[in-house]
Amino acid sequence: MAGAGGDGVISAGESLINAAALTGYHAILTKSFGPQIRGGESSFRLRVAAKEVFAVSGTLDVAIASTGTIFCVSARSCPSASARR
């Protein structure tokens, strides 16, 4: 999940990992903060599984972003304007 600093993205990640733990799942959370205190990109990666989790790596099942621009920055790739039509 990614968004602008101050959007509550990191709080959402912390809530999700707590919910996973309370329901018996294993999880790992990594947080990323942009260069600005407020307004820069912030994101987290969360991996949840029934078995122990040792790394966040793996295939992406869900991506949530507050804007298309934030998603493109987080994904490190963005389709061209013609591909989005």
C-alpha positions as CSV (number, residue, x, y, z in Angstrom):
1,M,0.0,0.0,0.0
2,A,1.3,3.4,-0.9
3,G,0.2,7.0,-0.4
4,A,1.4,10.5,0.5
5,G,3.0,11.1,3.9
6,G,0.2,11.9,6.4
7,D,-2.4,9.8,4.6
8,G,-2.3,7.1,7.3
9,V,-0.7,4.5,5.1
10,I,1.7,3.3,7.8
11,S,-1.0,3.2,10.4
12,A,-3.1,1.0,8.1
13,G,-0.2,-1.4,7.7
14,E,0.3,-1.6,11.5
15,S,-3.5,-2.2,11.9
16,L,-3.4,-5.0,9.2
17,I,-0.4,-6.8,10.8
18,N,-2.0,-6.6,14.2
19,A,-5.3,-8.1,12.8
20,A,-3.4,-10.9,11.1
21,A,-1.6,-11.8,14.3
22,L,-4.7,-11.7,16.4
23,T,-6.4,-14.1,14.0
24,G,-3.5,-16.6,14.1
25,Y,-1.6,-15.7,10.9
26,H,2.1,-15.0,10.6
27,A,3.1,-11.7,9.1
28,I,6.0,-9.4,8.3
29,L,5.8,-5.7,7.6
30,T,8.4,-3.3,6.1
31,K,7.8,0.4,6.0
32,S,9.2,3.0,3.6
33,F,9.2,6.8,4.1
34,G,9.8,9.4,1.4
35,P,12.3,12.3,1.8
36,Q,9.6,14.7,3.0
37,I,8.0,14.7,6.5
38,R,4.6,15.3,5.1
39,G,3.5,14.8,1.5
40,G,6.4,12.5,0.3
41,E,5.6,9.0,-0.6
42,S,5.2,6.5,2.2
43,S,4.4,2.8,1.8
44,F,4.5,-0.6,3.3
45,R,4.8,-4.1,2.2
46,L,2.9,-6.7,4.2
47,R,3.2,-10.5,3.8
48,V,0.7,-12.7,5.6
49,A,0.7,-16.5,5.6
50,A,-0.5,-19.5,7.6
51,K,3.1,-20.6,8.0
52,E,6.1,-18.6,9.3
53,V,7.2,-15.7,7.2
54,F,10.8,-14.9,6.8
55,A,10.9,-12.2,4.1
56,V,8.5,-9.8,2.3
57,S,9.7,-11.0,-1.1
58,G,7.4,-12.9,-3.4
59,T,4.7,-12.2,-5.9
60,L,2.3,-9.3,-5.4
61,D,-1.3,-10.3,-4.8
62,V,-2.8,-6.9,-4.0
63,A,-1.6,-3.3,-4.5
64,I,-3.4,-0.3,-3.1
65,A,-2.3,3.3,-3.9
66,S,-3.9,6.7,-3.1
67,T,-3.2,7.9,-6.6
68,G,-1.9,6.6,-9.9
69,T,1.3,8.6,-9.5
70,I,2.0,7.1,-6.1
71,F,1.5,3.6,-7.6
72,C,3.9,4.3,-10.4
73,V,6.6,5.5,-8.0
74,S,6.1,2.5,-5.7
75,A,6.0,0.0,-8.6
76,R,9.0,1.6,-10.3
77,S,7.1,1.4,-13.6
78,C,4.2,3.1,-15.1
79,P,2.3,2.4,-18.3
80,S,2.5,5.0,-21.0
81,A,-0.6,7.2,-21.5
82,S,-1.6,5.3,-24.6
83,A,-1.5,2.0,-22.7
84,R,-3.9,3.3,-20.1
85,R,-6.6,4.1,-22.6
